[in-house]
């Protein structure tokens, strides 16, 4: 399963699914350790991994369509999840006894305690589905606005609250509630701070537009949460095995002090790999990953190893085919590389030496390979006929 990076994208997908007939839902909260098991269970029971067209064909045959959504809860290591399905024949109606209809006043689909999905009237069209804040959340915003207005030393508190309101997802219901909160703040401002500057109406949240958002595999998001990182980010995910490897890296860096100068230039990476060939072989024997080895070298020698992983893997393979031999030259110690003859070079040496090019008379009276007969040309043939 792929999880969108932005929360608004998941809310859009759920809203669109409900508008297309996924009116039954079961939702809950699950820990990060159990999310993948929950997804696997639903996949076996209800085929939640079907594509859009497969779900469409199933609904045409009378079967119910099922969709599964999940998103990490902010500030915790838990996931909010929703299982939506349509009317029709499906095992979800027999097994999911806690199912509720989205249009039910007491069974609305909600995003934790912050948002809920409702049907709002429209002037020129049918009622549409949209997200809005729950009543409890609106009351919390009103309390924050009142506390900020009563902080009379400066206007920074009320400005901070209004700035957070603007960053809310701009669904139709949320925008209406933000407009009502602006009116509430304006009235409370005029009642408490009469002699202060006049109230300046702040901006509203921007409209939500449908877009294709970046997605991340669910197992990667779970792994990041389990190691204490943010659910979405560009930094490297540190697993338990790699954390032990990092400790070993620090110990190896502290113990190994070659005292040799660090080369620069285009061939610096190759020279350093040859220099550390023995240590790299030790790491490979201890089942270190190539990415861990590259990070160790990057921390030790700098940007010479700031290269893609496939290129680093190929350079390591070539460096391990070269053995280092110390040669004393005066008082300085140099490194002489002696290439090891590999299988390709051996085959190349086994090939016969290239013979000289035949003259025209030799070709004229010669025997062509594979023909079995001697061919004699009375006249000079065309080049295409000869070759």
C-alpha positions as CSV (number, residue, x, y, z in Angstrom):
1,X,0.0,0.0,0.0
2,X,1.2,3.5,-0.8
3,X,0.5,6.3,1.6
4,X,0.3,9.9,0.3
5,X,2.8,12.4,1.9
6,X,0.2,15.1,2.6
7,X,-2.8,14.7,4.8
8,X,-5.0,16.7,2.5
9,X,-4.5,14.1,-0.3
10,X,-5.9,11.3,1.9
11,X,-8.8,13.5,2.9
12,X,-9.5,14.2,-0.8
13,X,-9.4,10.5,-1.7
14,X,-11.8,9.5,1.1
15,X,-14.2,12.3,0.2
16,X,-14.1,11.2,-3.5
17,X,-14.7,7.6,-2.6
18,X,-17.8,8.4,-0.5
19,X,-19.1,10.6,-3.3
20,X,-18.8,7.5,-5.6
21,X,-20.9,5.2,-3.4
22,X,-18.5,4.0,-0.7
23,X,-21.1,4.9,2.0
24,X,-20.3,2.1,4.5
25,X,-17.3,2.5,6.7
26,X,-15.4,0.9,9.6
27,X,-12.5,2.9,11.1
28,X,-10.2,2.8,14.1
29,X,-6.6,3.4,15.3
30,X,-3.8,0.8,15.1
31,X,-0.2,0.9,16.3
32,X,2.6,1.1,13.8
33,X,3.7,-2.5,14.5
34,X,0.3,-3.9,13.6
35,X,-0.6,-1.8,10.5
36,X,1.0,-4.2,7.9
37,X,-0.7,-7.2,9.5
38,X,-4.0,-5.3,9.4
39,X,-3.6,-4.5,5.8
40,X,-2.7,-8.1,5.0
41,X,-5.8,-9.3,6.8
42,X,-8.1,-7.0,4.8
43,X,-6.3,-7.9,1.6
44,X,-7.0,-11.6,2.1
45,X,-10.6,-11.1,3.2
46,X,-11.8,-8.2,0.9
47,X,-9.3,-7.8,-1.9
48,X,-8.4,-4.2,-1.1
49,X,-5.4,-4.4,-3.5
50,X,-7.6,-4.4,-6.7
51,X,-7.0,-1.7,-9.3
52,X,-9.6,1.0,-10.1
53,X,-10.8,-0.9,-13.2
54,X,-11.1,-4.2,-11.4
55,X,-13.2,-2.6,-8.7
56,X,-15.4,-1.1,-11.4
57,X,-16.0,-4.5,-13.1
58,X,-16.8,-6.1,-9.7
59,X,-19.4,-3.4,-9.0
60,X,-21.0,-4.0,-12.4
61,X,-21.4,-7.6,-11.5
62,X,-23.1,-6.8,-8.3
63,X,-20.2,-7.2,-5.9
64,X,-19.3,-4.5,-3.4
65,X,-16.2,-2.4,-3.8
66,X,-13.8,-2.1,-0.9
67,X,-11.1,0.5,-0.3
68,X,-8.6,0.9,2.6
69,X,-6.9,4.1,3.7
70,X,-4.4,4.8,6.5
71,X,-2.4,7.8,7.6
72,X,0.0,8.3,10.6
73,X,-1.5,10.2,13.5
74,X,0.3,13.4,14.3
75,X,2.7,13.3,17.3
76,X,2.2,9.5,17.9
77,X,3.4,6.2,16.5
78,X,-0.2,5.1,15.6
79,X,-2.1,5.1,12.4
80,X,-5.7,6.2,11.6
81,X,-7.3,3.7,9.3
82,X,-10.6,3.6,7.3
83,X,-12.3,0.6,5.5
84,X,-14.9,1.8,3.0
85,X,-17.2,-0.4,1.0
86,X,-20.3,0.0,-1.2
87,X,-23.6,-1.8,-1.3
88,X,-23.5,-5.2,-2.8
89,X,-22.4,-8.8,-2.1
90,X,-19.3,-8.8,0.0
91,X,-17.9,-10.6,3.1
92,X,-17.5,-7.2,4.8
93,X,-21.3,-7.1,5.6
94,X,-21.1,-10.4,7.4
95,X,-17.7,-9.9,9.2
96,X,-17.6,-6.2,10.0
97,X,-20.4,-5.9,12.6
98,X,-19.3,-2.4,13.6
99,X,-20.0,-0.9,10.1
100,X,-21.9,2.4,9.9
101,X,-23.3,4.5,7.2
102,X,-21.6,7.8,6.4
103,X,-24.9,9.6,6.3
104,X,-25.8,8.5,9.8
105,X,-25.7,11.4,12.2
106,X,-24.2,9.2,14.9
107,X,-21.9,7.2,12.7
108,X,-20.2,9.9,10.6
109,X,-16.8,9.2,9.2
110,X,-14.3,11.2,11.1
111,X,-10.6,12.1,11.1
112,X,-9.8,11.4,14.7
113,X,-11.4,14.2,16.8
114,X,-10.5,17.0,14.4
115,X,-12.6,16.6,11.2
116,X,-15.8,14.8,10.1
117,X,-17.3,14.2,6.7
118,X,-20.7,15.6,6.1
119,X,-23.1,16.5,3.3
120,X,-23.5,20.3,2.8
121,X,-26.3,22.0,0.7
122,X,-25.5,23.8,-2.5
123,X,-27.4,26.6,-4.2
124,X,-27.2,25.4,-7.7
125,X,-26.5,21.7,-7.4
126,X,-27.2,18.7,-5.2
127,X,-25.7,18.4,-1.7
128,X,-22.0,17.7,-1.8
129,X,-19.7,15.8,0.6
130,X,-17.1,17.9,2.4
131,X,-15.0,17.9,5.5
132,X,-15.6,20.2,8.4
133,X,-14.2,20.5,11.9
134,X,-16.0,18.7,14.7
135,X,-17.9,20.8,17.3
136,X,-15.4,20.0,20.0
137,X,-12.6,21.3,17.8
138,X,-14.4,24.5,17.0
139,X,-14.9,25.1,20.7
140,X,-11.2,24.6,21.2
141,X,-10.4,27.2,18.6
142,X,-12.8,29.7,20.2
143,X,-11.0,29.2,23.6
144,X,-7.6,29.8,21.9
145,X,-8.9,33.0,20.3
146,X,-10.3,34.3,23.6
147,X,-7.1,33.6,25.4
148,X,-5.0,35.3,22.6
149,X,-7.2,38.4,22.6
150,X,-6.9,38.8,26.4
151,X,-3.1,38.8,26.0
152,X,-3.1,42.6,25.8
153,X,0.7,43.2,25.9
154,X,1.1,42.5,22.2
155,X,-0.8,41.2,19.2
156,X,1.5,38.4,18.4
157,X,-0.7,35.8,20.2
158,X,-3.8,36.5,18.1
159,X,-1.7,36.7,14.9
160,X,-0.3,33.3,15.6
161,X,-3.7,31.8,16.1
162,X,-5.1,33.3,12.9
163,X,-2.0,32.1,11.0
164,X,-2.7,28.6,12.1
165,X,-6.4,28.9,11.0
166,X,-5.2,29.9,7.5
167,X,-3.1,26.7,7.2
168,X,-6.1,24.4,7.7
169,X,-7.2,22.4,4.7
170,X,-9.5,24.5,2.6
171,X,-12.5,22.3,2.2
172,X,-15.9,23.9,1.9
173,X,-17.0,23.1,5.4
174,X,-13.7,24.1,6.9
175,X,-13.7,27.4,5.1
176,X,-17.2,28.2,6.4
177,X,-16.2,27.5,9.9
178,X,-13.0,29.6,9.6
179,X,-15.2,32.5,8.4
180,X,-17.4,32.1,11.4
181,X,-14.4,32.0,13.7
182,X,-13.2,35.2,12.2
183,X,-16.5,36.8,13.0
184,X,-16.3,35.4,16.6
185,X,-12.8,36.9,17.0
186,X,-13.9,40.3,15.6
187,X,-16.8,40.6,18.1
188,X,-14.6,39.5,21.0
189,X,-11.9,41.9,20.0
190,X,-14.3,44.8,19.9
191,X,-15.8,43.9,23.3
192,X,-12.4,43.3,25.1
193,X,-10.0,45.7,23.4
194,X,-12.1,48.7,22.4
195,X,-9.2,51.2,22.5
196,X,-6.9,49.1,20.5
197,X,-6.4,49.3,16.7
198,X,-9.3,48.4,14.6
199,X,-9.7,44.7,13.6
200,X,-8.2,43.7,10.3
201,X,-9.9,40.7,8.8
202,X,-7.3,37.9,8.1
203,X,-7.2,35.7,5.0
204,X,-9.1,32.5,4.7
205,X,-7.6,29.1,3.8
206,X,-6.9,28.5,0.2
207,X,-9.2,26.3,-1.9
208,X,-8.3,22.6,-2.0
209,X,-7.6,21.4,-5.6
210,X,-7.2,17.8,-6.7
211,X,-3.7,16.9,-7.5
212,X,-1.4,13.8,-7.8
213,X,0.6,13.7,-4.6
214,X,3.8,11.9,-3.9
215,X,3.3,8.5,-2.1
216,X,5.6,6.4,0.1
217,X,5.3,2.7,0.7
218,X,3.6,1.8,4.0
219,X,6.4,-0.4,5.2
220,X,8.9,2.5,4.9
221,X,6.6,4.8,6.9
222,X,6.2,2.1,9.6
223,X,10.0,1.6,9.8
224,X,10.6,5.4,10.2
225,X,8.1,5.6,13.1
226,X,9.5,2.6,14.8
227,X,13.0,4.0,14.9
228,X,11.7,7.4,16.2
229,X,11.9,9.4,13.0
230,X,9.2,11.5,11.3
231,X,6.9,9.4,9.1
232,X,7.9,11.3,5.9
233,X,11.4,12.7,5.2
234,X,14.4,12.5,3.0
235,X,17.0,11.4,5.6
236,X,18.3,7.9,5.7
237,X,16.3,5.3,7.7
238,X,18.5,3.8,10.4
239,X,17.6,0.3,11.3
240,X,18.8,-1.7,14.3
241,X,21.4,-3.5,12.2
242,X,22.7,-0.3,10.7
243,X,22.8,1.4,14.2
244,X,25.2,-1.3,15.4
245,X,27.2,-0.8,12.2
246,X,27.5,2.9,12.9
247,X,29.0,2.1,16.3
248,X,31.5,-0.2,14.7
249,X,32.3,2.6,12.1
250,X,33.2,5.0,14.9
251,X,35.4,2.4,16.5
252,X,37.2,1.6,13.3
253,X,37.7,5.3,12.5
254,X,39.2,5.8,16.0
255,X,41.6,2.8,15.7
256,X,42.7,3.1,12.1
257,X,45.0,6.1,11.5
258,X,47.0,5.6,8.3
259,X,48.6,9.0,8.2
260,X,48.5,8.9,4.4
261,X,47.4,12.0,2.5
262,X,43.9,12.1,1.2
263,X,44.0,12.3,-2.6
264,X,41.9,14.7,-4.6
265,X,40.6,14.7,-8.2
266,X,38.9,12.3,-10.5
267,X,40.7,9.1,-9.4
268,X,40.5,9.8,-5.6
269,X,37.7,7.4,-5.1
270,X,39.6,4.5,-6.8
271,X,42.8,5.2,-4.9
272,X,41.0,5.3,-1.6
273,X,39.0,2.1,-2.3
274,X,42.3,0.3,-3.1
275,X,43.8,1.7,0.1
276,X,40.8,0.5,2.2
277,X,40.4,-2.8,0.3
278,X,41.3,-5.0,3.3
279,X,38.9,-3.2,5.6
280,X,36.1,-3.3,2.9
281,X,36.6,-7.1,2.6
282,X,36.2,-7.3,6.4
283,X,33.0,-5.4,6.3
284,X,31.6,-7.6,3.5
285,X,32.5,-10.7,5.5
286,X,30.5,-9.2,8.4
287,X,27.5,-8.8,6.0
288,X,27.6,-5.0,6.0
289,X,25.4,-3.4,3.3
290,X,27.1,-1.4,0.5
291,X,25.3,1.7,1.6
292,X,26.7,1.3,5.1
293,X,30.2,0.9,3.7
294,X,29.7,4.0,1.5
295,X,28.5,6.1,4.5
296,X,31.6,5.0,6.4
297,X,33.9,6.1,3.6
298,X,31.9,9.3,3.1
299,X,32.3,10.1,6.8
300,X,36.0,9.3,6.7
301,X,37.2,10.8,3.4
302,X,34.5,13.3,2.4
303,X,32.8,14.1,-0.9
304,X,34.9,11.7,-2.9
305,X,32.2,9.0,-2.0
306,X,29.2,11.2,-2.5
307,X,28.2,9.0,-5.5
308,X,25.1,6.9,-6.3
309,X,25.0,3.4,-4.8
310,X,25.2,1.4,-8.1
311,X,28.3,3.3,-9.1
312,X,29.9,2.8,-5.7
313,X,29.1,-0.9,-5.9
314,X,30.8,-1.3,-9.3
315,X,33.9,0.7,-8.1
316,X,34.2,-1.6,-5.0
317,X,34.1,-4.6,-7.3
318,X,36.9,-3.3,-9.4
319,X,39.0,-2.2,-6.5
320,X,38.8,-5.6,-4.9
321,X,40.4,-7.1,-8.0
322,X,43.5,-5.0,-7.3
323,X,45.9,-5.9,-4.5
324,X,48.1,-3.4,-2.7
325,X,51.8,-4.0,-2.5
326,X,54.0,-1.7,-0.4
327,X,57.2,-0.5,-2.3
328,X,60.0,1.4,-0.6
329,X,61.2,4.3,-2.7
330,X,63.8,6.2,-0.8
331,X,62.4,7.1,2.6
332,X,58.8,7.5,1.3
333,X,56.3,4.6,1.1
334,X,54.3,4.3,-2.1
335,X,51.5,2.1,-3.1
336,X,52.0,0.1,-6.3
337,X,48.9,-1.6,-7.8
338,X,49.4,-4.9,-9.5
339,X,46.3,-5.9,-11.5
340,X,45.1,-9.5,-11.1
341,X,44.6,-11.2,-14.4
342,X,40.9,-12.1,-14.6
343,X,39.1,-14.6,-16.7
344,X,38.4,-12.1,-19.5
345,X,42.2,-11.4,-19.9
346,X,43.0,-15.1,-19.9
347,X,40.5,-15.8,-22.6
348,X,42.0,-12.9,-24.5
349,X,45.5,-14.3,-24.2
350,X,44.3,-17.7,-25.4
351,X,43.0,-16.3,-28.7
352,X,45.4,-16.7,-31.7
353,X,47.3,-13.8,-32.9
354,X,45.7,-11.8,-35.8
355,X,47.0,-13.0,-39.1
356,X,48.0,-10.7,-41.9
357,X,45.4,-9.6,-44.4
358,X,45.2,-11.8,-47.5
359,X,46.1,-10.4,-50.9
360,X,43.7,-10.4,-53.8
361,X,45.4,-13.3,-55.6
362,X,45.2,-15.4,-52.4
363,X,41.6,-14.6,-52.0
364,X,41.0,-15.4,-55.7
365,X,42.4,-18.9,-55.5
366,X,41.7,-19.5,-51.9
367,X,39.1,-21.7,-50.1
368,X,36.3,-19.9,-48.3
369,X,35.6,-21.1,-44.8
370,X,32.7,-23.5,-44.7
371,X,32.2,-23.9,-48.4
372,X,34.2,-27.1,-48.8
373,X,35.2,-26.2,-52.4
374,X,37.8,-24.1,-54.0
375,X,36.4,-21.1,-55.7
376,X,38.3,-19.4,-58.5
377,X,37.1,-16.1,-59.9
378,X,37.7,-15.4,-63.5
379,X,37.0,-11.7,-63.1
380,X,37.2,-9.3,-60.2
381,X,33.9,-9.6,-58.2
382,X,32.0,-6.8,-56.7
383,X,32.7,-5.9,-53.1
384,X,29.2,-7.0,-52.0
385,X,29.7,-10.4,-53.7
386,X,33.1,-11.0,-52.1
387,X,32.1,-10.2,-48.5
